[in-house]
């Protein structure tokens, strides 16, 4: 289980960095690059989970797509600071990896929205 988690996190980081890097290289604004990196990173995991008949990780409580956003912002900040592409990739990928590892280790989750409970006795 830990091996699967580590390799899934590495894949998430790699695909996020590729999506962000390609978007920035094509001249898109930073917010588009971050969204594209998040979609690229998370979509692979969703497809994998659908093929193995499991609930995709992105729909569970764990931080998954938010790690992509953190890594995308780190990549963009490095790029805006004028760093080399490979440094941006290392920093962005490491940010995704570390964010995901820490979120799972310390059980950090995003807040869950709860709807109001309506009763039928009101009508």
Buried (B, 14 or more C-beta within 10 A) or exposed (E): EEEEBEEBBBBBBBBBBBBBBBBBEEEBEBEBBBBBBBBBBBBBBBEBBEEEEEEBBBEEEBBBBBBBBBBBBBBBBBBEEEBEEEEBBBBBBBBBBBBBBEBBEEEEEEEEEEEEEEEEEEE
